[in-house]
Amino acid sequence: MFPIKGDIIDIERTDGKTEIVVDEGLQTTYVALDEALIAFGSAVERRRFERAMDILETLPPSPEAEAMWTTLAHLTLQARRLHIAERCFAALGDVARARYLHKINQVG
């Protein structure tokens, strides 16, 4: 992530990529947006947690991906979607929570 210097004047979507058009005064620049982050946010907003999990599983490990796994873990716990929460905690390396949820999921 980096700060945008100027005013966003447009959003363009072409060939499966989303870019914002930024007016920086003397020049116009294009900044590509993170498609996975957009898709993840959309899936979470629509409470399509399986879709959000599928998106995360395609991402390489990174601090951003870890933050999204954490967000999804907490949202799915609140929504009592424990099978997804189990997968989230496994992806985060939280073995204790993943095992606990696995046991709960086997009973339920």
Rosetta blueprint (number, residue, H / E / L):
1 M L
2 F L
3 P L
4 I L
5 K L
6 G L
7 D E
8 I E
9 I E
10 D E
11 I E
12 E E
13 R E
14 T E
15 D L
16 G L
17 K E
18 T E
19 E E
20 I E
21 V E
22 V E
23 D E
24 E L
25 G L
26 L L
27 Q L
28 T E
29 T E
30 Y E
31 V E
32 A E
33 L L
34 D L
35 E H
36 A H
37 L H
38 I H
39 A H
40 F H
41 G H
42 S H
43 A H
44 V H
45 E H
46 R L
47 R L
48 R L
49 F H
50 E H
51 R H
52 A H
53 M H
54 D H
55 I H
56 L H
57 E H
58 T L
59 L L
60 P L
61 P L
62 S L
63 P H
64 E H
65 A H
66 E H
67 A H
68 M H
69 W H
70 T H
71 T H
72 L H
73 A H
74 H H
75 L H
76 T H
77 L H
78 Q H
79 A L
80 R L
81 R L
82 L H
83 H H
84 I H
85 A H
86 E H
87 R H
88 C H
89 F H
90 A H
91 A H
92 L L
93 G L
94 D L
95 V H
96 A H
97 R H
98 A H
99 R H
100 Y H
101 L H
102 H H
103 K H
104 I H
105 N H
106 Q H
107 V H
108 G L
